[in-house]
Amino acid sequence: MKALTPSPTKTVSPGAAARRTTFSFLTQDVTGTHSLEAKDVPRSSPAGAIAQALASKMSLPENIPWTLRNDRTGAYLDEQSPIGDQIDSGAKVTLTPKTHLG
């Protein structure tokens, strides 16, 4: 029978923990005029709040509600859900004005 030997505890550097709680992705406005890389975005932030912050950074009108669309799937992100649950790091999204038709 083999004797069990304790294995060293894995330590995580503070930077590694921060990388897991934040991520980066590419975004552009619906016209393709403005684009930027959103860096260090908290994964737990609601997608709607991130959309408004990106619109502000792109100097787009802040009195318009904005939403994000995943370019890979074509799906609009749920504004209330955490953005990190809806897209992966390196994703490409389009910032579009939210329209209420009908």
C-alpha positions in Angstrom: 0.0 0.0 0.0 1.3 3.4 -0.9 1.6 6.1 1.7 -0.3 9.3 0.9 1.8 12.3 0.7 0.3 15.8 0.9 0.5 17.7 -2.4 1.3 21.4 -2.3 -1.6 23.7 -2.2 -2.1 25.5 -5.5 -2.0 29.3 -5.1 -3.6 31.7 -7.5 -1.9 35.1 -8.0 -4.1 38.1 -7.5 -3.8 39.0 -11.2 -5.2 35.6 -12.2 -8.2 36.0 -10.0 -8.9 39.4 -11.5 -8.6 38.0 -15.0 -11.4 35.5 -14.2 -13.7 38.2 -12.9 -13.2 40.5 -15.9 -12.8 40.0 -19.6 -12.4 41.8 -22.9 -14.4 41.8 -26.1 -14.7 43.9 -29.3 -17.7 46.1 -30.0 -18.8 48.4 -32.7 -21.9 50.6 -33.3 -24.5 49.5 -35.7 -23.2 51.8 -38.5 -19.6 50.5 -38.1 -18.5 54.1 -37.5 -17.3 53.6 -34.0 -15.4 50.5 -32.6 -13.4 49.7 -29.6 -12.1 46.9 -27.4 -13.9 46.8 -24.1 -11.2 45.8 -21.6 -11.5 44.6 -18.0 -15.3 44.4 -18.1 -16.7 42.8 -14.9 -18.3 39.6 -15.9 -21.1 40.1 -13.3 -22.2 43.5 -14.7 -25.7 43.6 -16.4 -25.4 43.7 -20.2 -27.7 46.8 -20.3 -25.4 48.8 -18.1 -22.4 47.8 -20.2 -24.3 48.8 -23.4 -25.0 52.3 -21.9 -21.3 52.7 -20.8 -20.0 51.7 -24.2 -22.4 54.2 -25.9 -21.0 56.9 -23.7 -17.4 55.9 -24.4 -18.2 56.0 -28.2 -19.8 59.5 -27.8 -23.1 58.2 -28.9 -26.3 59.8 -27.7 -26.9 58.9 -24.0 -30.6 59.6 -24.1 -31.2 56.6 -26.3 -31.5 53.1 -24.8 -28.8 50.9 -26.2 -28.5 47.1 -26.4 -25.8 44.6 -27.5 -26.1 41.9 -30.2 -23.8 39.0 -30.3 -22.3 39.0 -33.8 -21.7 35.2 -33.8 -25.2 34.2 -33.0 -27.2 37.3 -33.9 -29.0 37.1 -30.5 -29.6 40.3 -28.5 -28.1 40.1 -25.0 -30.5 40.0 -22.0 -30.0 43.4 -20.4 -30.6 42.2 -16.9 -28.3 39.1 -17.0 -24.6 39.3 -16.4 -22.7 40.0 -19.6 -20.1 37.3 -18.7 -22.8 34.6 -18.8 -23.8 35.6 -22.3 -20.6 36.1 -24.3 -17.0 34.9 -24.0 -13.8 36.8 -23.9 -12.8 38.0 -27.4 -16.4 38.0 -28.6 -17.6 40.6 -31.1 -20.8 42.5 -30.3 -22.7 45.3 -32.0 -24.1 48.2 -30.1 -27.6 49.0 -31.4 -30.3 51.4 -30.4 -33.2 49.6 -28.7 -36.3 50.0 -30.7 -39.8 49.4 -29.5 -42.0 48.7 -32.4 -45.8 48.3 -32.2 
